[in-house]
Amino acid sequence: MKESHPESLSSNNSEEKKVTFEDLGFNYDLLDGLDSMGFIYATPVQIQAIPEILDGKDVMAIAQTGTGKTAAFLLPILNLLMDEPAGKSACLIVSPTRELALQIDRQAEALGYFTGISSVAVYGGGEGSSWDVQKKALRSGADIIVATPGRLISHLNMGYANFESIKYFILDEADRMLDMGFNKDIVAIKKKLPKNIQTLMFSATMPHNIRKLSHQLLKDPSFINIAISKPSENILQAAYCTFKEQKIKLISHLLKGKESYNKIIIFTSTKKAVSSIVSELQKNKLNAKGISSDLDQKKREQVLIDFVNGTTPIIVATDILSRGIDIKDIQLVINYDVPPDPEDYIHRIGRTARANATGIAITFISEKDMERFSRIEKLLNHSIHKSPLPDFLGKGPEYKVPHRKKGYSKYKKRR
């Protein structure tokens, strides 16, 4: 029997999950597909969300990457679509990045293999022919359309997209889409859809802007909250307090001791930093490539392919790779800088030590990042070991959490 990846579904190896997909009442053709993939037991978010979706209710679900949230909305939608007439677009799924859109599209095809349900991914950055393929699908219909907001808006503005038959509207990684500035696009897309549709929102966090958007889009929704998981105990976490100018020398030093590692991700918060880090690593004869939204789609896909197959062992990325992207066997994650939100730290380091493997997560803490890092430690409810810098780098800054007045929380105010 196949072992499943935690991002998609729960396998029959789990002793904790006792609800089967057959218990959830799926069509036999859909169960045949699940059985062929070796999936029997549902995860907590699937157990809670699937009955609500099958019952026709709007859903607001808070669940992080790795909980099986993609299947939590795909499986009931596939089951519902088996009773819909073919040849019409019935479900629209919007996700923040091309990579995630493609992954959802592929998972829809895999899960629905025996159902005959079609899906198409609509995203930017491809060749001119991809626009024509997407245009044809939007005009003539595909059972499931998985789209990024920007490219979908471009098609909608041309006036040929036929959404009259859409019955299900799903927002995946909703908080990430708002962080990327897609709030107005999402509202505009919803206005193009029929009024009486079922809307589902899946988000890793529940900040104020997500609450506000859910009030705009959802009607009397069922609320599901799967508590954020702590990082796997199989992840060895450590940190270095560094000055900015010490970071690139430190990262080169650390990676030269990891020649046997064939999958390493270095996360940084800006697209500009991706290029400069890759350049410095290549100068140090390290095989690294970068990926950010600045790359066109074909190049981004090739970078990911080279990383997955081990041709490129080191990838430098923005947070587009921290959520939803299913890449196995990552041995080391390095946070070149501290992410702005504690939850993003969980998502980043959660790329390693998946499926009971072990992994290492290292974070560089500059003086300006110390308050951010203290919030991460507070979320984890323990401190993370601060390793001394190698002697050749000299001393780094002392780890100090900035003192704030009682009752003041910059994080809570911003959230």
C-alpha positions in Angstrom: 0.0 0.0 0.0 1.3 3.5 -0.9 2.4 5.9 1.8 0.8 9.2 1.3 2.3 12.7 1.6 0.8 14.8 4.5 0.0 17.6 2.2 -2.5 15.6 0.2 -4.1 12.7 2.1 -3.7 10.4 5.1 -2.6 6.9 4.3 -3.8 3.7 5.9 -0.6 3.6 8.0 -2.1 6.1 10.5 -3.3 4.6 13.8 -4.9 7.9 14.9 -7.2 8.6 12.0 -10.3 6.3 12.2 -12.6 7.9 9.7 -12.3 6.4 6.2 -13.2 8.0 2.9 -15.9 5.3 2.5 -17.4 6.5 5.8 -17.7 10.0 4.3 -20.1 8.6 1.6 -18.2 9.2 -1.6 -19.2 7.8 -5.0 -17.7 4.4 -5.8 -15.8 5.8 -8.8 -14.1 8.3 -6.5 -13.4 5.7 -3.9 -11.8 3.5 -6.6 -9.4 6.4 -7.4 -8.5 6.8 -3.7 -8.1 3.1 -3.2 -5.7 2.9 -6.2 -3.6 5.6 -4.6 -3.5 3.8 -1.3 -5.6 6.3 0.6 -8.1 5.1 3.2 -8.2 7.4 6.3 -9.2 11.1 6.3 -7.3 13.9 8.2 -9.0 16.1 10.8 -9.7 19.0 8.3 -11.1 16.5 5.8 -13.3 14.9 8.4 -14.7 18.3 9.4 -14.9 20.0 6.0 -16.2 17.3 3.7 -19.6 16.7 5.2 -20.3 20.5 5.4 -19.3 20.9 1.7 -21.4 17.9 0.6 -24.3 19.4 2.5 -24.0 22.6 0.4 -22.8 24.9 3.1 -20.3 27.8 2.7 -17.1 27.0 4.6 -14.4 29.1 6.2 -11.5 26.7 7.1 -8.3 27.6 8.9 -5.7 24.9 8.2 -2.0 25.1 7.5 0.0 23.3 4.8 0.4 19.6 5.5 -3.1 19.0 7.0 -4.7 17.7 3.8 -6.7 20.8 3.1 -6.4 20.5 -0.7 -8.2 17.2 -0.7 -10.6 18.5 1.9 -12.2 20.7 -0.9 -11.3 18.7 -4.0 -12.8 15.4 -2.9 -16.3 16.7 -2.1 -16.3 18.9 -5.2 -15.3 15.9 -7.4 -18.1 13.9 -5.8 -20.7 16.7 -6.4 -19.5 17.2 -10.0 -20.2 13.6 -10.9 -23.9 14.5 -10.9 -23.4 17.7 -13.0 -23.8 17.8 -16.8 -20.4 17.5 -18.7 -19.1 20.3 -20.9 -19.8 23.2 -18.6 -17.6 25.0 -16.1 -19.0 24.2 -12.6 -16.1 24.9 -10.2 -13.7 27.8 -10.0 -10.6 27.5 -7.7 -8.4 30.5 -7.2 -4.9 30.2 -5.7 -2.1 32.7 -5.2 0.7 31.2 -7.3 1.2 29.4 -10.6 3.0 26.6 -8.8 0.1 26.0 -6.4 -2.5 26.3 -9.2 -0.6 23.6 -11.2 -0.4 21.4 -8.1 -4.1 21.6 -7.4 -4.9 20.9 -11.1 -2.7 17.8 -11.0 -4.2 16.6 -7.8 -7.7 17.1 -9.2 -6.7 14.9 -12.2 -5.2 12.2 -9.9 -8.1 12.1 -7.4 -10.7 12.2 -10.2 -9.0 9.7 -12.5 -11.9 7.3 -12.6 -14.6 10.0 -12.6 -14.0 11.5 -16.1 -14.0 15.1 -14.6 -11.9 17.6 -16.5 -9.8 20.4 -15.0 -7.6 23.2 -16.5 -5.0 25.5 -14.9 -5.2 29.2 -15.8 -2.0 31.1 -15.0 0.3 33.7 -16.4 3.9 33.6 -17.5 3.7 30.8 -20.1 4.0 30.9 -23.9 1.5 32.5 -26.1 -0.1 29.2 -26.9 -1.1 28.7 -23.3 -3.3 31.8 -23.5 -5.2 30.3 -26.4 -5.6 27.0 -24.5 -6.9 28.9 -21.4 -9.2 31.1 -23.5 -10.8 28.0 -25.2 -11.3 26.3 -21.8 -12.9 29.4 -20.3 -15.2 29.9 -23.3 -16.3 26.3 -23.9 -16.1 25.0 -20.4 -14.0 22.7 -18.1 -15.5 21.0 -15.0 -12.9 22.5 -12.8 -10.9 25.7 -13.5 -7.9 26.4 -11.2 -6.6 30.0 -11.7 -4.3 32.6 -10.3 -6.1 35.9 -9.7 -4.1 38.1 -12.1 -4.4 35.9 -15.2 -8.1 35.2 -14.5 -8.8 38.9 -14.4 -7.0 39.4 -17.7 -9.3 36.8 -19.3 -12.4 38.2 -17.6 -11.6 41.6 -19.0 -11.7 40.2 -22.5 -15.4 39.3 -22.0 -15.5 35.7 -23.3 -15.2 33.6 -20.1 -18.5 31.7 -19.6 -19.2 31.4 -15.8 -23.0 31.1 -16.0 -22.8 27.5 -14.8 -20.4 28.0 -12.0 -21.8 26.5 -8.8 -18.7 26.3 -6.5 -16.1 29.0 -5.8 -13.0 28.1 -3.8 -10.3 30.4 -2.5 -7.1 28.5 -1.4 -4.4 30.1 0.6 -6.6 33.1 1.0 -4.4 34.9 3.5 -1.4 34.6 1.1 -3.5 36.1 -1.8 -4.4 39.1 0.4 -0.7 39.5 1.4 0.1 39.6 -2.3 -2.4 42.4 -2.9 -5.2 40.4 -4.7 -8.1 41.6 -2.5 -9.7 43.7 -5.2 -9.2 41.0 -7.8 -10.9 38.4 -5.6 -13.9 40.7 -5.1 -14.1 41.5 -8.8 -14.0 37.8 -9.7 -16.8 37.0 -7.2 -19.0 39.7 -8.9 -18.6 37.9 -12.2 -20.1 34.7 -10.8 -23.7 33.7 -10.3 -25.2 34.9 -7.1 -26.4 31.6 -5.6 -23.1 29.6 -5.5 -21.4 27.7 -2.7 -18.2 29.5 -1.6 -15.3 27.9 0.3 -12.3 29.8 1.8 -9.2 28.0 3.0 -6.6 30.0 4.8 -3.6 29.1 7.0 -4.2 32.1 9.3 -7.2 34.3 10.3 -6.0 37.9 10.3 -8.5 40.8 10.3 -8.5 41.2 6.5 -9.5 37.5 6.1 -12.3 37.9 8.5 -13.5 41.0 6.6 -13.3 39.2 3.2 -15.1 36.1 4.6 -18.0 38.4 5.7 -18.1 39.8 2.1 -18.1 36.5 0.3 -19.6 33.8 2.6 -23.2 33.2 3.6 -23.8 31.8 7.1 -20.6 29.7 6.8 -19.5 26.7 8.8 -16.3 27.6 10.6 -13.5 25.0 10.8 -10.3 25.7 12.7 -7.5 23.2 12.7 -5.0 24.5 15.3 -1.6 25.3 13.8 0.7 22.4 14.3 4.0 22.8 15.9 7.0 21.8 13.8 7.9 18.2 13.6 10.1 16.9 16.4 12.3 15.4 13.6 13.4 19.0 12.7 16.6 20.1 14.4 16.2 23.9 14.8 19.1 26.3 15.3 19.8 30.0 14.7 22.7 32.3 14.3 22.8 36.0 15.3 24.5 37.7 12.4 25.2 41.2 11.0 23.9 41.6 7.5 27.4 41.5 6.0 28.2 38.2 7.7 25.2 36.3 6.2 26.5 35.3 2.8 29.8 34.2 4.2 28.1 32.1 6.8 25.7 30.5 4.4 28.6 29.5 2.1 30.5 28.1 5.1 27.5 26.0 6.2 26.7 24.7 2.7 30.3 23.6 2.0 29.8 21.1 4.7 26.7 19.7 3.2 27.9 18.3 -0.1 25.9 15.1 0.4 22.6 17.0 0.7 20.8 17.0 -2.6 17.8 19.2 -1.5 18.3 22.5 0.3 16.0 25.5 0.3 17.1 29.0 1.3 14.2 31.3 2.0 14.4 35.1 1.8 11.7 37.7 2.0 12.5 39.7 -1.1 12.9 39.0 -4.8 16.0 41.2 -5.0 17.8 39.1 -2.3 17.1 35.9 -4.3 19.4 37.1 -7.2 22.2 38.4 -5.0 22.3 35.2 -2.8 22.4 33.0 -5.9 25.1 35.1 -7.4 27.3 34.8 -4.3 26.7 31.1 -3.9 27.7 30.5 -7.5 30.9 32.5 -7.0 31.6 30.1 -4.2 31.2 27.2 -6.7 27.9 26.1 -5.1 25.2 24.7 -7.5 22.3 27.0 -6.7 19.4 28.6 -8.6 16.8 31.1 -7.6 13.0 31.2 -8.0 10.7 34.1 -7.6 7.8 35.8 -9.4 10.3 37.7 -11.5 11.1 34.5 -13.5 8.8 33.6 -16.4 6.7 30.5 -16.0 8.8 28.2 -18.2 12.0 29.1 -16.3 10.3 28.7 -12.9 9.0 25.2 -13.9 12.5 24.2 -15.1 14.1 25.4 -11.8 11.6 23.3 -9.9 12.2 20.2 -12.1 16.0 20.5 -11.7 15.5 20.8 -7.9 13.1 17.9 -7.6 15.3 15.5 -9.7 18.5 16.6 -7.8 20.2 18.3 -10.8 20.2 21.6 -8.8 20.6 20.8 -5.0 20.2 24.3 -3.7 17.3 26.6 -4.5 16.9 30.1 -3.2 13.2 31.2 -3.0 10.8 33.7 -1.7 7.7 32.5 0.2 6.1 31.2 -2.9 7.6 27.8 -2.0 6.7 27.9 1.7 3.1 26.9 1.2 1.3 24.2 -0.7 4.2 23.1 -2.9 4.7 19.3 -2.5 8.5 18.6 -2.7 9.7 15.6 -0.8 13.1 14.8 0.8 14.2 18.3 1.6 17.1 17.9 4.1 17.9 21.5 5.0 16.0 24.8 5.2 17.8 28.0 5.8 16.0 31.2 6.6 18.3 33.9 5.3 16.1 36.4 7.1 13.4 36.0 9.7 9.9 35.8 8.1 7.5 38.6 9.1 4.9 36.3 10.7 5.5 33.5 13.1 3.2 31.2 11.1 5.4 31.7 8.0 8.3 30.3 10.0 6.2 27.1 10.6 5.4 26.9 6.9 9.0 27.4 5.8 10.7 24.9 8.1 7.8 22.5 7.5 9.2 21.9 4.0 11.7 19.5 5.7 11.3 16.4 7.9 8.1 15.3 6.0 6.7 11.8 6.1 8.7 10.9 9.2 12.0 11.9 7.7 14.5 14.1 9.6 15.6 17.6 8.7 17.5 20.7 9.8 16.2 24.3 9.9 18.6 27.2 10.4 17.7 30.8 10.8 19.8 33.9 10.5 18.8 36.6 13.0 20.0 40.2 12.3 19.6 43.0 14.8 16.3 44.2 13.2 14.8 40.7 13.2 15.2 39.9 16.9 11.7 41.0 17.9 10.3 39.0 15.0 12.2 35.9 16.1 11.1 36.3 19.7 7.5 36.0 18.5 8.4 32.8 16.8 9.8 31.4 20.0 6.7 32.5 21.8 4.5 30.7 19.3 6.6 27.6 19.7 6.6 28.0 23.5 10.4 27.3 23.7 13.6 29.0 22.8 15.7 28.0 19.8 19.4 27.3 20.3 21.6 30.2 19.2 24.8 28.7 17.7 28.1 30.7 17.9 29.4 32.0 14.6 32.6 30.4 13.2 35.7 32.2 14.4 36.6 33.6 11.0 33.5 35.7 11.0 34.1 37.4 14.3 31.3 38.2 16.7 27.7 38.8 15.7 25.1 40.9 17.5 24.0 39.8 20.9 20.5 38.3 21.0 18.2 40.8 22.7 14.4 41.2 22.4 13.5 44.9 22.2 11.6 46.0 25.3 8.0 47.1 24.6 5.6 49.0 26.8 3.2 46.9 28.7 0.0 46.2 26.8 1.6 47.2 23.4 2.0 44.6 20.7 3.1 45.6 17.3 2.2 42.2 16.0 -1.4 42.2 17.3 -1.9 45.8 16.0 -0.7 44.8 12.5 -2.7 41.6 12.5 
